[in-house]
Amino acid sequence: MVTIDAKKFIQEYWEALSGKPKPMSLLEKYISDTEFIDHIKVYEESFPHYELLAEDYICEDDKVVVRARVKGVHKGDLMGIPPTGKTIDLPFTVIYKVKDEKIVKGWLYIDRMELMHQLGISSMN
């Protein structure tokens, strides 16, 4: 996939998901990496209809890197943490490997300590 096409594909994918329900049919339209789909399902259950806000796209060959923010309200269980009702606004970076108009691999980098802080969860006992 040409880099410009990969970028447009990822932009279309983000537009389809951001702030909206993320049913399996939609995820499978864009993603073949089952681990990445599982990750999205976990966060969709915890932060229903979370919003994705891209700040930068960096593209090379079959990879698209997005520097972004995620916003959402904690309404479902997250790794054993019951819903807090708190709003999160976290920076993150994600790298997508795109092949044949599918995300075949995704790598997400997010500061989990900042996530816990925004949820009011202390890691210190």
KAJO-V105163 format. One record per run of one state. SS is the DSSP state (H for helix, E for strand, L for the rest). FROM is the first residue (numbers start at 0). LEN is the number of residues. If there is no record, write none. Layout:
ss=SS from=FROM len=LEN
ss=SS from=FROM len=LEN
//
This chain:
ss=L from=0 len=2
ss=H from=2 len=15
ss=L from=17 len=6
ss=H from=23 len=7
ss=E from=30 len=1
ss=L from=31 len=2
ss=H from=33 len=13
ss=L from=46 len=4
ss=E from=50 len=10
ss=L from=60 len=2
ss=E from=62 len=11
ss=L from=73 len=4
ss=E from=77 len=1
ss=L from=78 len=2
ss=E from=80 len=1
ss=L from=81 len=5
ss=E from=86 len=13
ss=L from=99 len=2
ss=E from=101 len=9
ss=L from=110 len=1
ss=H from=111 len=7
ss=L from=118 len=7
//
